[in-house]
């Protein structure tokens, strides 16, 4: 009797992760985290002031090679602060992939700007720079060194490329497009700490980069994120906005503009400092996990395991199988079967352009995004599964 595809997928995953029930992605803690947390608690500095925040910031600088790092409460806050620090104006259009987590679009809405959804490429799962260039040539008119959408009359001001599931998008080509059309860049590197493109860490190619340290990311601070930049003026602006915008004074509380109070608490940074000490091991484990999955899925002719793009080194945050067009009708049955059998899998995010808050915003032809949404399944990717 022929084995169904959903059964074959479950068997392949089980050969890698073993017989236990397995979540999609879990944090991993040892005594090191507890030691740091105990020291933080004993110090009494558990909120937004404390030595662990500074240590965490400096560790991130060493890892990412970014000149300036501002730790914040989550990745969404990092995106929000970045856009606000770039003086994005209400009704500016911001180019983002339709296949992304909702935080990318929401951060645009927070500054009263308009998400403008563009298509991605299957090779990287990131924005397709060549399709983007051709699209902008058709819809853009240049005025006073700015790009304006001929259809809406609004300024197109910024590009937010996503490094999807920890894999590098074609960031250098996207930088060329941004330069041609005078666009700012905020890299959504929420999932990509430790990943690189041509040896340069992701999140450091644009005007700003945004990281996330949510509980499901490669390292976690519980809740947390960071803003990266190599521009001192932008760094100072982002730092002020991430606080309460309080002016220095020995005793008075003077605030000269609206700040967001997004600073990362010291207790979260303490957890993050311990996690960062293990980042290299986590990445090594996750890359080895990918190799094990690759061995099990190599004989499938109706799906493939997504591999890091050329010239990139991925942290393989989430391993991803992509169904062939002829097998895409099996996506939901695979998701149902694996989850019912104790293996947590998930689809890609619903396209932002289909969600109620963003249905009526501008969009390019999204055929690749739509195709990939119908075919993507994320499979268990915790680093410790490498040892199963």
C-alpha positions, -999 to 999 in steps of 0.1 A, spaced: 0 0 0 13 34 -9 22 56 20 5 90 20 27 121 18 16 133 53 27 100 68 61 102 49 67 137 62 59 126 98 82 97 95 111 118 81 107 143 110 105 115 136 138 100 123 155 132 132 137 143 164 127 110 180 94 97 194 85 124 219 60 152 213 80 181 199 72 218 198 81 240 168 108 260 186 117 262 223 142 281 244 170 263 261 183 272 296 210 259 319 224 270 353 242 298 335 209 317 330 198 311 366 232 324 379 229 356 359 192 361 370 201 356 406 229 382 404 205 406 388 178 401 414 203 404 443 216 437 428 181 452 430 184 466 395 158 446 376 142 474 355 157 496 328 189 506 346 216 481 354 249 467 343 234 437 324 218 461 298 252 476 290 269 441 289 242 428 266 246 458 244 283 454 241 280 417 234 257 424 206 281 449 192 308 423 192 286 397 175 269 419 149 298 444 144 272 472 145 287 504 159 256 512 179 231 489 196 199 500 215 183 472 235 145 475 236 115 455 249 107 436 217 113 434 179 82 454 171 94 482 193 128 481 174 110 485 141 88 513 155 117 533 170 137 529 137 109 543 116 102 571 140 139 580 142 140 582 104 112 608 105 88 588 84 58 610 79 21 602 81 9 588 47 44 579 35 43 545 18 67 519 32 76 489 10 74 456 28 69 419 18 34 406 20 48 374 34 60 386 68 50 386 105 23 411 113 48 432 134 64 445 102 31 459 89 20 471 124 52 491 130 45 510 98 9 517 110 22 529 143 39 559 126 7 565 105 24 554 73 10 531 47 23 495 41 29 489 4 32 452 -2 57 438 -27 65 403 -39 93 379 -28 115 354 -46 116 316 -40 154 315 -39 157 336 -7 121 339 6 129 377 7 118 406 -14 127 401 -51 150 431 -60 146 427 -97 109 425 -97 108 454 -72 130 476 -95 107 469 -125 76 476 -105 90 509 -91 100 520 -126 63 517 -136 47 535 -106 73 560 -94 77 597 -104 106 616 -90 101 650 -73 127 669 -54 149 638 -50 120 618 -36 100 590 -51 62 594 -53 36 568 -62 19 580 -94 -13 561 -85 -17 575 -49 3 607 -50 20 596 -18 58 596 -11 74 561 -11 100 566 16 114 534 30 120 497 23 118 470 50 133 438 38 127 407 59 153 380 64 127 352 64 131 323 89 167 335 96 178 333 59 194 363 42 173 381 15 192 395 -15 201 425 6 229 440 -16 207 441 -47 179 456 -26 203 483 -14 210 492 -51 172 495 -57 168 516 -26 197 539 -37 181 543 -72 148 554 -58 161 573 -28 146 549 -2 157 544 34 162 509 46 152 493 79 162 456 79 137 433 97 163 409 110 141 398 139 147 361 131 183 364 119 207 370 147 240 353 138 231 350 101 252 367 75 255 377 38 290 376 23 304 376 58 285 407 70 260 402 98 223 407 89 208 438 104 238 459 96 232 467 59 205 494 62 200 526 80 187 506 109 183 469 117 158 453 141 164 421 161 140 401 182 147 380 213 112 366 219 109 332 236 109 315 202 140 331 187 175 316 185 184 334 217 158 349 241 156 376 267 120 366 275 107 396 257 132 418 240 147 433 208 174 456 196 180 484 172 212 483 152 228 512 133 262 524 122 251 561 121 258 580 153 231 606 147 205 580 141 217 561 171 213 591 194 178 597 180 167 561 185 181 560 220 162 591 230 129 578 215 134 544 231 134 562 265 109 587 278 128 615 260 139 630 294 165 657 293 195 655 317 189 673 350 199 665 385 163 664 398 138 678 374 117 657 351 118 675 318 107 658 286 110 677 253 91 653 231 71 621 232 93 590 240 81 554 240 97 540 271 108 509 252 141 503 271 150 467 278 148 458 316 180 447 333 165 413 342 158 405 306 193 416 296 207 393 323 190 363 306 202 375 273 238 378 284 238 341 293 221 332 260 246 351 239 274 331 254 258 301 237 249 316 204 278 300 185 268 266 198 231 272 191 239 281 155 262 250 151 235 228 165 208 242 142 229 239 111 236 203 120 199 198 125 193 211 90 218 185 77 199 157 94 166 169 79 183 173 45 193 136 46 157 125 54 140 148 28 164 144 -1 145 116 -17 111 134 -17 101 144 -52 71 165 -42 87 188 -17 122 202 -8 139 214 23 147 251 20 185 258 20 204 290 28 208 313 -2 241 315 -21 267 336 -4 248 335 29 252 317 62 220 311 80 212 305 116 184 281 103 160 296 129 131 276 114 136 247 90 112 249 62 98 224 37 83 237 5 58 216 -14 57 214 -51 28 230 -70 14 195 -76 14 187 -39 3 220 -24 -32 207 -19 -16 184 8 -4 214 30 -33 214 54 -35 176 57 2 175 65 -2 202 91 -32 185 107 -16 150 106 18 161 121 2 182 149 -23 154 158 7 131 161 27 153 185 49 172 160 42 209 160 44 223 125 30 255 112 22 273 79 38 306 68 20 337 80 -11 347 62 -2 373 36 -5 408 51 -24 420 20 -52 396 29 -57 407 65 -85 430 75 -64 460 86 -43 460 54 -66 448 26 -70 482 10 -34 492 10 -12 494 -22 3 462 -35 23 449 -64 17 416 -82 21 391 -54 20 358 -73 52 343 -58 41 353 -23 7 336 -28 23 305 -43 48 302 -14 21 307 12 2 278 -3 33 255 -1 54 265 30 55 244 62 78 251 91 90 220 110 105 216 145 138 235 148 149 238 185 187 236 186 187 207 211 169 184 186 203 180 170 211 157 199 180 135 196 
